[in-house]
Amino acid sequence: MAGSGRLALWSVAGQGWVRGSGPAVLSRLRDAAVVRPGFLSAAEEEILSCELEPQLRCRRYEYDHWDAAIHGFRETEKSRWSEASRSILQRVQAAAFGPGQTLLSSVHVLDLEPRGYIKPHVDSIKFCGSTIAGLSLLSPSVMRLVHTQEPGEWLELLLEPGSLYILRGSARYDFSHEILRDEESFFGERRVPRGRRISVICRSLPEGMGPGEPGQLPPPC
């Protein structure tokens, strides 16, 4: 589909990590689907990876998900972090969330094995609010967004290790999103080989949920 190269492709000027089906969708999602490459230094990526590894190692990779949206994964929620990691997450909050937004206290951590992938899905409003922000660790990947009513409208995000992606508003609710499996992992003509990928995801509070209420494991991206 989007990676075939047969469609007329457009990219945001100066942003080689975002591409889409045309200028209209790029303009529409300019502030709703954002990639910030190099958000983490190599040292910061190592800090997060090392802190998460003992907790993830205790879990097995799974190959069926409660809503069939994800394959080859293990996941957890984490609310206690080292001082160094908290500093990184505070930077994410400042970069991605507005002053009036409250974040869920638990951070969602998703570990995809090299053959793992996330199928197209639209997030439920039960699990998180209007904004999610994810740090990508270990492996590059491609996230694809497709309009639920107009499948010819799509956007792809190149998520390199150390990058931050932000999905807000229309990108969350009007477009499905997925992480491409290794054999489909292209960004235009560029092959993006998949390895093990960890994402660290911060979420705004769902509407009507109190700050002290426990969250559930959210949708996978």
NORDA-V945169 format. One record per helix or strand of 3 or more residues. SS is the DSSP state (helix for helix, strand for strand). FROM is the first residue (numbers start at 1). LEN is the number of residues. If there is no record, write none. Layout:
ss=SS from=FROM len=LEN
ss=SS from=FROM len=LEN
//
This chain:
ss=helix from=2 len=3
ss=strand from=18 len=3
ss=helix from=23 len=6
ss=strand from=33 len=4
ss=helix from=42 len=16
ss=strand from=70 len=9
ss=helix from=83 len=14
ss=strand from=107 len=15
ss=strand from=131 len=7
ss=strand from=141 len=7
ss=strand from=154 len=6
ss=strand from=164 len=5
ss=helix from=169 len=5
ss=strand from=175 len=5
ss=helix from=182 len=3
ss=strand from=197 len=8
//
